[in-house]
Amino acid sequence: GSDITYLTVDLLIRGNMMLGNSFGLYGNLGIGIFSPMSSESKALDEASISTTSVVIGGGGIVLPMGTWEIYAGADYYYFPSSEDVSTSVISGKLGVLFAF
C-alpha cells in the first residue's frame, strides 16, 4: 500500500448570493498546491511523488443566524493527469462563520 501526507495551500475566490434572510448559496473557484511532507509506498516510485497544483471548484448553502453563518458544501479538486495516474478529490465541508 501507499501512505502519502501532503501540506496543502489553497487560494479561493468565494461569492455569496443570499435568497432572502434565511438562506443563501455560495460558489468558489481557486487553485491549490499539494506538497508531499512524507511518503511510504510499495506500489509507487517514491522519487516520482512531487509537488503538484490543482484547480478547485465548489459550492454550497449558507444559513445566516444573526452575526453567525453556518455553511455546508463540497469542493472538487482536479489534479492534472500524468501518463500513469489520474486523480480527483471531492471534499465535504461544514463550518461556522462569525462576522465582526
C-alpha positions in Angstrom: 0.0 0.0 0.0 0.9 3.7 0.0 0.8 6.4 2.6 1.4 10.0 1.5 0.9 13.0 3.7 0.6 16.4 1.9 0.8 20.0 3.0 -1.8 22.0 1.1 -2.2 25.7 0.4 -5.4 26.8 -1.4 -6.3 30.3 -2.8 -10.1 30.6 -3.3 -12.4 33.3 -4.5 -15.9 33.0 -3.0 -19.2 34.6 -3.9 -22.4 34.6 -1.8 -25.9 35.0 -3.1 -28.5 35.4 -0.3 -32.0 34.3 -1.2 -33.9 36.1 1.5 -33.0 36.4 5.1 -32.8 32.7 5.9 -31.0 31.0 3.1 -28.2 31.6 0.6 -25.9 29.9 -1.9 -22.2 30.2 -2.3 -19.7 29.2 -5.0 -16.0 29.2 -5.1 -13.2 28.8 -7.6 -9.5 28.7 -7.0 -6.1 27.0 -7.2 -4.1 24.9 -4.7 -0.7 23.4 -4.2 -0.1 19.9 -2.8 3.4 19.4 -1.4 4.3 15.9 -0.1 5.6 16.0 3.5 6.2 12.3 3.9 5.5 9.2 1.9 5.8 5.5 2.1 4.9 3.4 -0.9 5.5 -0.1 -2.2 3.4 0.5 -5.3 4.8 3.8 -6.4 8.4 5.0 -7.0 8.8 7.5 -4.1 11.1 9.7 -6.3 8.1 10.3 -8.6 5.9 11.7 -5.7 6.3 15.5 -6.1 4.6 18.9 -5.6 1.6 19.4 -7.8 -1.0 22.1 -8.5 -4.8 21.6 -8.5 -7.8 23.5 -9.8 -10.7 23.8 -7.2 -14.4 24.5 -7.7 -17.2 24.1 -5.3 -20.4 25.4 -3.8 -22.9 25.0 -1.0 -25.6 26.6 1.2 -25.4 29.3 3.8 -27.7 29.6 6.7 -27.4 33.1 8.4 -28.2 33.4 12.1 -27.6 37.0 13.3 -23.9 37.7 13.1 -23.2 33.9 12.6 -23.4 31.9 9.4 -23.5 28.1 9.1 -22.4 26.7 5.8 -22.3 23.3 4.2 -20.9 22.4 0.8 -18.4 20.5 -1.3 -15.3 21.2 -3.3 -14.0 19.3 -6.3 -10.2 19.2 -6.7 -9.0 18.5 -10.2 -5.4 17.2 -10.4 -3.6 17.4 -13.8 -3.3 13.8 -15.2 0.0 12.2 -15.8 0.8 9.2 -18.1 0.2 6.7 -15.3 -2.2 8.3 -12.8 -5.5 10.2 -12.9 -6.7 11.7 -9.6 -9.6 13.8 -8.3 -11.0 14.6 -4.9 -14.4 15.6 -3.6 -14.2 17.3 -0.2 -17.2 17.9 2.0 -17.2 21.0 4.2 -19.3 22.1 7.2 -18.4 25.3 9.0 -19.4 28.3 11.1 -18.5 31.9 10.3 -18.7 34.9 12.7 -18.9 38.4 11.3 -17.3 41.1 13.5 
